[in-house]
Amino acid sequence: MTVLGVGIEPGTPLAHLQDAVDALDLAGFAVVATIDTRAAEPAVVALAAGRTLRTYPARELDTVDVPHPSPVVRRLTGTGSVAEAAAVLAAREVGEGVLVVAKQRGRGVTLAVAR
């Protein structure tokens, strides 16, 4: 099962998130995963409509070894990774938990894909 990990700046429009998703050219994804503090972010809620939304606290995300941790993300959220770590954690619940697309940046968003 394909999981889309999402890191998003507060207030980012859905159009910016959707543009980033479209750029990944995914065949589809069943799960959207992010940090718990973004669970109510309107763009995340809209993207997750009809899909499973998984959220994780920063301390849990911070336990995942990822290839591209960010000191800026750590300073802002308390974890070095949101998109990659959330994708891996959610994928572990439904599959192998393997990162297949490392983080990709868009306007106000970061995405990663795991299975």
C-alpha positions as CSV (number, residue, x, y, z in Angstrom):
1,M,0.0,0.0,0.0
2,T,1.4,3.4,-0.9
3,V,1.7,6.1,1.8
4,L,2.2,9.8,1.1
5,G,4.1,11.6,3.9
6,V,3.3,15.3,4.1
7,G,5.1,18.1,5.7
8,I,3.3,21.4,5.3
9,E,3.7,25.0,6.4
10,P,0.5,26.3,8.2
11,G,-1.8,28.1,5.8
12,T,-0.5,26.5,2.6
13,P,-3.2,26.4,0.0
14,L,-4.6,23.1,-1.2
15,A,-3.5,24.0,-4.7
16,H,0.2,24.1,-3.7
17,L,-0.1,20.8,-2.0
18,Q,-2.0,19.3,-5.0
19,D,0.7,20.7,-7.4
20,A,3.4,18.9,-5.4
21,V,1.4,15.6,-5.3
22,D,0.8,15.9,-9.1
23,A,4.5,16.4,-9.7
24,L,5.2,13.0,-8.0
25,D,3.1,11.3,-10.7
26,L,1.9,8.6,-8.3
27,A,-0.5,5.9,-9.5
28,G,-2.4,6.5,-6.3
29,F,-2.0,6.4,-2.5
30,A,-4.3,5.2,0.2
31,V,-2.8,6.8,3.2
32,V,-1.8,10.4,4.1
33,A,0.6,10.7,7.0
34,T,1.9,13.8,8.8
35,I,2.7,15.3,12.2
36,D,-0.1,15.5,14.6
37,T,0.1,19.3,14.8
38,R,-1.0,19.4,11.1
39,A,-4.0,17.0,11.4
40,A,-6.5,19.9,11.1
41,E,-4.6,21.8,8.4
42,P,-7.2,22.5,5.7
43,A,-5.1,21.4,2.8
44,V,-4.1,18.1,4.6
45,V,-7.8,17.4,5.5
46,A,-8.8,18.0,1.9
47,L,-6.1,15.8,0.5
48,A,-6.9,13.0,2.9
49,A,-10.6,13.0,2.1
50,G,-11.6,9.5,1.2
51,R,-8.2,8.2,2.4
52,T,-6.8,7.1,5.7
53,L,-5.1,10.0,7.6
54,R,-2.3,8.9,10.1
55,T,-0.7,11.4,12.4
56,Y,2.2,11.1,14.7
57,P,3.7,13.2,17.5
58,A,7.1,14.7,16.9
59,R,8.8,12.5,19.5
60,E,7.6,9.4,17.5
61,L,8.6,10.8,14.1
62,D,12.0,11.6,15.6
63,T,12.7,7.9,16.2
64,V,12.7,7.1,12.5
65,D,16.1,7.1,10.7
66,V,15.6,9.1,7.5
67,P,18.1,10.0,4.8
68,H,17.4,13.7,4.8
69,P,16.8,15.2,8.3
70,S,16.5,18.9,8.5
71,P,17.8,21.1,11.3
72,V,15.2,23.8,10.3
73,V,12.3,21.3,10.5
74,R,13.7,20.1,13.9
75,R,13.8,23.7,15.2
76,L,10.2,24.3,14.0
77,T,8.6,21.0,14.9
78,G,10.8,19.1,17.4
79,T,11.7,16.4,14.8
80,G,14.3,16.3,12.0
81,S,11.7,14.9,9.6
82,V,8.0,15.0,9.0
83,A,7.3,13.8,5.4
84,E,9.8,11.0,5.3
85,A,9.4,9.8,8.9
86,A,5.5,10.0,8.7
87,A,5.5,8.0,5.5
88,V,7.7,5.3,6.9
89,L,5.8,5.0,10.1
90,A,2.4,4.7,8.4
91,A,3.8,2.3,5.8
92,R,5.1,0.1,8.7
93,E,1.5,-0.2,9.8
94,V,0.3,-1.5,6.4
95,G,3.4,-2.9,4.7
96,E,7.1,-2.9,4.7
97,G,7.8,0.6,5.8
98,V,10.3,1.3,3.1
99,L,10.9,4.8,1.8
100,V,10.5,4.7,-2.0
101,V,10.6,8.4,-2.8
102,A,12.8,10.7,-0.7
103,K,11.4,14.1,0.3
104,Q,10.5,16.4,-2.5
105,R,9.8,20.0,-1.9
106,G,7.0,22.1,-3.3
107,R,5.6,25.6,-2.4
108,G,5.2,25.3,1.4
109,V,5.1,21.5,1.3
110,T,7.4,18.5,1.5
111,L,6.3,15.1,0.3
112,A,7.7,11.6,0.6
113,V,6.4,8.2,-0.4
114,A,6.8,4.8,1.4
115,R,5.4,1.3,1.0
